Amino acid sequence: MRAVVMAGGEGTRLRPLTTGTPKPLLPVVGRPIMEHVLLLLRQHGLAETVVTVQYLASLIRTYFGDGSELGVNLTYATEDRPLGTAGSIRNAERALRSDTFLVISGDALTDVDLTELVAVHRERGSLVTVGLTRRTDPVDFGLVALAEDGRVERFLEKPGWGQVFTDTVNAGIYVMEPEVLDHVPLDVASDWSHDVLPALIAAGAPVNGHVLGGYWEDVGTLQAYLAVQADVLGGLVQAQVQGFEVAPRVFVAEGAEVDPDAAVSGPAYIGPYAKVEAGVEVDEHAVIGTNVVVRSGARIARSVLHDNVFVGSGADLRGCVVGRSSDVMRGVRVHAGAVIGDHCTLGEEAIVSDGVRVYPGKAVDAGAVVNDSVIWESRGHGQLVGPRGVSGIVNVEITPETAVRLASAFATSLPKGATVTVARDHSRPARAFARTIAGALTAAAVEVRDLRTMPLPIARADTAQLAAGGILISTTPGSPESLDIVLLDERGADLGAAAAHRVERLLSRQELRRPFPGEIGDITTPRRVVDDYAADVLRCVDTSGIAEAGLKVVVDVAGGTASLVLPTLLARVGVDVLTVNGRLDESAPTPTEAARAVALERLGALVASSRAHFGIRIDATGERMSVVDDQGAVVDDERALLVLLDLVAAEQPGGLVALPVTTTRVAEQVTRFHHVDVRWTATTEADLARVVAAEPGLVFGGDGRGGYVVPAMGPHVDALAMFVRLLGLLARTRLPLSAVDARIPRAHVRRATVATPWARRGQAMRSVTEAGADRQIDLTDGVRVVEPDGSWALVLPDPAEAVIRLWAEAGDGPAAQDLLAGWVAIVERAGRS
């Protein structure tokens, strides 16, 4: 005896989940609905099964194949167009003419006794036996009236309450004799309960009904989809759950990692290779699919997460469904009844309200409140290439596919045969993605200079001298799980806005170069890069007086790439150096902010105990440095910028320096004292490099975040070159750092960040401009409003996040805070209106 599984429906009421996935493949506690059906058929000896398919038929055939993995034998009958429940069976008649067969829906969850149904059918000698069930809500189903002898008297499809005459409904399970197919028109859409069976009943054919015991639920709506998950977890239906029952009704599948400090309340399911971090709350009736990652502090309650979903820290998901491969970022809230389709991104702190549908592939801005379904348009800015290339969480926002497409687009923007420098930090993700990127570049007909693990300033210098562009791969500072892929121009500077836009356009249009095999590039690994860089530093930086000064310095290289260069560089300078963390540490490619603070405190203690002249900490990529003075006190980055500015300006009066507009105006007092002029720049590293490259008289540049430019070495920030320069400056000035710091006035700058949806940022900036119209306004970067007393506020939209950043400076701390609060209120009002 054969079974027929009807799996051709579109599942329109379950969209957007069924937009790209047929309803029979929607997972119920780790298995597709249809897989539960096939296992039930196998249990009752119905291993020979025909599957009728139409909507997204190839996905069903690909997933189940011939059924051998489930211990069944599957064949398929494909409809060119929807033929209805009866027409689809007639379409499969070639496999059904020999014997009695059973028909069952592939998108209803049940554990009914099919063996009993077949026995009743044969005992009564029926042409058709209809499987029936009792429902308290019969209006959503087809009603069936039975005579006392079990014969079906009448069908009524989806009645109103005024038409309800029974609670007995059609379960869509039939046992049929092959002769019934003669009553179904060929290649015409028809339905069993609406067309064929009423005609057979009218003709007096033996059509019987049998009320089934057990569980049955048609998974036709979101409410039903969530209900069947809860029923399986609660044991109300006999269904096979993959996993170990580690606590009452708490199932954890093979390979899943659940931190002991995560709180899991049953019934719940955690799928294969999922990862649930410490501090996560998994509440009852939560279903977490395969390869899902749930970060610390998140809460999942009565929600279903399909495979490969990422949930950021602090996110709160309640009574919702999240489709496969979607990213729910930090602090997102998704309310009851909401459905997030496949491959969606919900930005940080976004809120998705009750009942909202977000269709597949859509993005929602950070901080956005979504009250209406997102069907055609995204609620995100959709930009992949930002000011520093591409940044994001590894294998969530940045995947190997992303890296390949980005590298291919970048290569396409360059001439065939051009050379691109590739370098990385020492982390495992950076190494893996660097190899992927190098391969994609060569496949797009460019040559690659692979510097491997290398301080990024050296890679920038190599790009400026020998390549048409570069790609740097490094761990995002302060975020070990994230990666930055930075694109460089021919000067070794970050790619400018126009060039970045071209790469973005090539990506979005998929206009990627496909060269012939003979045009594919090659990868070379150059030698003596470090030696050449050290020679350049000693040629370009004034080191006079260092050897005679007898300086003693403590240097923390943070287990990063600077450890590869520092010995070569310092061996030629002649200074007594105590080096700490002088090895590559793959396990800690970047510290958190808290860990960085602890490291600086330790560095200060070492400086004080060893009576060193000062200490520095060079970050893992060799780009930025933090300073500790001769007393062991940590000098914060903005203060260190003023100290180094004072040292340079005192030695080179009459020069030019480049500083971002966010720098305290105390810098102007320092430069005026030494007769030095300032060129104000935007806050991006690319603009700082542009100004440095364009001004031949520049002697110094800094970004206020520990990044310093030695113009003679190039327009990019370089902690190693700046360290050597600082040695020379202190050796010649003969003043301790603490004394230089003490002679500079104190600054009072305050900062704030306001989450603002992308769609309202322009309105917010207009409000700022209008509010400051009666005062001096500087538009170098953002809007800087200068008050009559010289205090100022800067309002600047972030180029990569849905936030607006604000700075304010005044004569004292309280005044600066009050000034800042006033502008924050203006931005918040505009962002809400």
Disulfide bonds with the S-S distance in Angstrom:
none
